[in-house]
Amino acid sequence: MLRLNLKPTHKVIKTFYQEIAALSELNICTEGAVAPAFATLLRHCASQCDLQFVEQYPLTREGKKPIRTDGTLLDQFELRHGIWEAKDIKDNLAKAIEQKFKQGYPKDNILFQTPKRLVLWQDGREVFNEDITHHPNLLIDGLTLFFGYTPPAYEQWIEAVIAFKDKVKEHGDALLKIIEQELKTNQRFIQAFEGFTQLCLDAINPNLSANAVKEMLIQHLLTERIFRTVFKNPDFVTKNVIAREIETVITALTSRSFSRHELRL
C-alpha cells in the first residue's frame, strides 16, 4: 500500500492546522476561505505520487452540463484518479455528500472534506469517516487511502500488461526457433531472408548481424499484427521500404512453416 512521505511534524501538516486555526479565530468558516489550505496539502501529496492536482476540473455528464469539481487528481495520461470536494465547517456534511451523489458525482474515489472532518468514498461505499480537528495522524491516514487508491480497471490493466509481456516473450522465442529451422530447409524463405539481410546491410548498417535481422523480423511480425488488429491500421506496413520488405520475408516464412508449427499470434 502507498505510504505518503507525510508526518504530523512536517511543515505542510503544521501549516494546514495553523491556517485553519487562524481562520477559526477570525470566525471565518466559508468554503472559499478554508478550502485553499487543504488544496495546498493535496497538491503536496500529488507531487509525491506523480499526479497532477487540478482545481475546478470539469466532469462531463451525458445530456447535462459538466460538473465542476473542487479538485481532481490526474495522471500523465489525464486519467482521473480521485476527486476532492470541500465544504465549510457549518455544512451538514452527510447531506452535502448525498446531494453531490444525486448530482452525478462518481463514487469511485472521492474525498469530502471540511476543516474538521474527512469522508472518503471508494468503489461505491464509505471507507473513511474521521474527525481530524486535533488528529493529524487521522488526516494522514485519510490522505494515504485517497492517494493510494487504484481503480479495479487499472489493476486489471496492469495484470494484462504483465501477462502480455510474458506472452510476447513466449511468442518471440517460438518464432526464433521457427526462423532458424526454416533457414535450414525452406529455400523460398532462405532466399527472401538473404535478400532482406542485404537490404538492411545497405540501408541501415553494414555491420548488422544475422541475429539482429532475425530479431527485426520477430519484432515486426508481432507488432504489425498488434497495430493491424488493435489500432485498425492497415497502412502500417506501407510506410517504408524496410517494412514492406519484411512482409515479403514473412510471407515466405508463413506460407509453409506455420502450417507445420503450432504458433498463433
C-alpha positions in Angstrom: 0.0 0.0 0.0 1.2 3.5 -0.8 2.7 5.4 2.2 2.9 9.1 1.7 6.0 10.8 3.0 3.9 12.7 5.5 4.2 13.1 9.2 2.4 15.2 11.8 5.7 17.1 12.3 6.1 18.0 8.7 5.7 21.7 7.8 2.9 21.1 5.3 0.7 19.5 8.0 1.5 22.1 10.6 0.8 24.9 8.2 -2.6 23.4 7.4 -3.7 23.3 11.0 -2.2 26.8 11.7 -4.1 28.3 8.8 -7.4 26.7 9.8 -6.9 27.8 13.4 -6.2 31.4 12.3 -9.4 31.5 10.2 -11.4 30.0 13.1 -10.2 32.7 15.5 -11.5 35.3 13.0 -14.8 33.3 12.8 -14.2 32.7 9.1 -15.5 29.3 8.0 -16.8 29.7 4.4 -15.7 27.1 1.9 -13.9 29.6 -0.2 -11.8 30.7 2.8 -10.9 27.3 4.3 -10.5 25.2 1.1 -7.2 26.7 -0.1 -5.3 25.4 2.9 -6.4 21.8 2.1 -5.8 22.3 -1.6 -2.1 23.1 -0.8 -1.9 19.9 1.2 -3.4 17.9 -1.7 -1.0 19.5 -4.2 1.9 18.5 -2.0 0.7 14.9 -1.8 0.1 14.7 -5.5 3.7 15.7 -6.2 4.8 12.6 -4.4 2.6 10.3 -6.4 3.4 11.6 -10.0 -0.1 13.0 -10.1 -1.4 16.5 -11.0 -3.9 18.2 -8.8 -6.2 20.4 -10.8 -8.7 22.7 -9.2 -12.1 23.4 -10.7 -11.8 20.4 -13.1 -14.9 19.7 -15.1 -16.5 16.2 -15.3 -18.7 15.6 -18.3 -22.2 14.2 -17.9 -24.3 12.7 -20.7 -27.1 15.1 -21.6 -26.3 17.5 -18.8 -23.9 20.3 -18.1 -20.5 19.3 -16.8 -19.8 19.1 -13.1 -17.0 21.3 -11.8 -15.1 19.6 -9.0 -13.2 21.5 -6.3 -10.2 19.4 -7.3 -9.3 16.3 -9.3 -6.2 14.1 -9.4 -5.0 13.3 -12.9 -2.1 11.1 -14.1 0.2 11.8 -17.1 -2.5 10.4 -19.5 -5.1 12.7 -17.9 -6.9 9.8 -16.4 -8.8 10.6 -13.3 -7.6 9.1 -10.0 -9.6 11.0 -7.5 -12.0 13.9 -6.7 -11.9 16.3 -3.8 -15.0 18.3 -2.6 -14.6 20.9 0.1 -17.3 22.1 2.4 -17.3 24.6 5.2 -17.4 23.9 8.9 -21.1 24.7 9.3 -22.3 22.4 6.4 -24.2 19.2 7.2 -21.6 17.0 5.5 -23.7 13.9 5.3 -26.5 15.8 3.5 -24.0 17.6 1.3 -22.5 14.2 0.2 -25.9 12.8 -0.5 -26.7 15.9 -2.7 -23.4 15.5 -4.6 -24.2 11.9 -5.5 -27.7 12.9 -6.6 -26.0 15.4 -9.0 -24.0 12.6 -10.5 -20.6 12.8 -8.7 -18.8 9.5 -9.1 -18.3 7.2 -6.1 -15.1 5.5 -7.1 -12.6 7.7 -5.2 -14.0 10.9 -3.8 -12.8 12.8 -0.7 -15.2 15.1 1.1 -13.6 17.5 3.5 -14.3 20.2 6.0 -11.6 21.6 8.3 -12.9 19.2 11.0 -13.7 16.0 9.1 -12.7 13.8 6.2 -15.1 11.4 4.5 -13.8 9.1 1.8 -15.9 7.0 -0.6 -14.2 4.3 -2.8 -15.9 1.8 -5.1 -19.4 2.9 -4.1 -19.0 2.8 -0.3 -17.8 4.9 2.5 -14.3 3.7 3.7 -13.2 6.5 5.9 -15.0 9.0 8.1 -13.0 10.6 10.9 -12.7 13.9 12.9 -9.3 15.4 12.0 -9.7 18.5 14.1 -6.8 17.7 16.5 -5.7 14.4 14.9 -3.0 14.9 12.2 -2.4 11.1 12.2 -6.0 10.5 11.1 -5.6 13.3 8.5 -2.6 11.4 7.1 -4.4 8.1 7.2 -7.3 9.5 5.1 -4.9 11.1 2.6 -3.0 7.9 2.3 -6.2 6.0 1.4 -7.2 8.7 -1.1 -3.9 8.8 -2.9 -3.2 5.1 -2.7 -6.4 4.1 -4.4 -6.1 2.0 -7.6 -9.3 1.6 -9.7 -10.2 -2.1 -10.4 -9.9 -1.5 -14.1 -6.3 -0.2 -13.7 -5.4 -3.3 -11.7 -6.8 -5.4 -14.5 -4.8 -3.4 -17.0 -1.6 -3.9 -15.0 -2.2 -7.6 -14.8 -2.9 -7.7 -18.6 0.3 -5.8 -19.3 2.3 -8.3 -17.3 0.6 -11.3 -18.9 1.1 -9.7 -22.4 4.8 -9.2 -21.8 5.2 -12.8 -20.8 3.2 -13.9 -23.9 5.2 -11.7 -26.2 8.4 -13.3 -25.0 6.9 -16.8 -25.4 5.9 -16.0 -29.0 9.3 -14.4 -29.7 11.1 -17.5 -28.6 8.9 -19.7 -30.6 9.3 -17.5 -33.7 13.1 -17.6 -33.4 13.0 -21.4 -33.4 10.8 -21.5 -36.5 13.1 -19.0 -38.3 16.2 -21.0 -37.5 14.6 -24.2 -38.6 13.3 -22.7 -41.9 16.7 -21.3 -42.7 17.9 -24.9 -43.0 15.1 -26.3 -45.2 12.9 -23.6 -46.7 14.6 -22.4 -49.9 12.0 -19.7 -50.6 12.5 -18.3 -47.1 16.3 -18.6 -47.3 16.3 -16.5 -50.5 13.9 -13.9 -49.1 15.9 -13.7 -45.8 19.2 -13.2 -47.7 17.7 -10.5 -49.8 16.3 -8.7 -46.8 19.6 -9.0 -44.9 21.4 -7.4 -47.8 18.9 -4.6 -47.9 19.4 -4.0 -44.2 23.2 -4.0 -44.6 22.9 -1.4 -47.4 20.2 0.8 -45.9 20.8 0.5 -42.1 24.2 -0.8 -41.0 26.9 -2.7 -43.0 27.9 -4.5 -39.7 24.4 -5.7 -38.9 24.4 -9.3 -37.7 22.2 -12.1 -38.8 20.8 -12.3 -35.3 19.8 -8.7 -35.4 17.9 -9.3 -38.7 16.1 -12.2 -37.1 15.1 -10.0 -34.2 13.8 -7.4 -36.6 11.6 -10.0 -38.3 10.3 -11.2 -35.0 9.5 -7.7 -33.6 7.8 -6.7 -36.8 5.7 -9.9 -37.1 4.5 -9.4 -33.5 3.9 -5.6 -33.5 2.4 -5.4 -37.0 -0.3 -7.8 -36.1 -1.0 -5.7 -33.0 -1.2 -2.5 -34.9 -3.4 -4.0 -37.5 -5.8 -5.7 -35.1 -5.9 -3.3 -32.1 -5.4 0.0 -33.9 -7.2 -0.9 -37.1 -4.2 0.4 -39.1 -3.9 -1.4 -42.4 -1.3 1.0 -43.7 1.3 0.1 -41.0 3.4 -2.0 -43.4 3.4 0.5 -46.3 5.2 3.4 -44.6 8.8 2.5 -45.6 10.7 0.1 -47.8 12.1 -1.9 -44.8 8.6 -2.6 -43.5 7.4 -3.7 -47.0 10.4 -6.0 -47.5 9.9 -7.5 -44.1 6.4 -8.6 -45.1 7.9 -10.3 -48.2 10.2 -12.3 -45.9 7.4 -13.1 -43.5 5.2 -14.2 -46.4 7.9 -16.7 -47.4 8.2 -17.8 -43.9 4.5 -18.3 -43.1 3.4 -19.8 -46.4 5.0 -23.1 -45.4 6.3 -23.1 -41.9 3.2 -22.1 -40.0 1.3 -25.0 -41.4 3.8 -27.2 -39.6 4.1 -25.2 -36.4 1.5 -24.5 -33.7 2.1 -20.8 -33.2 -0.8 -18.4 -33.1 -0.4 -14.6 -32.8 
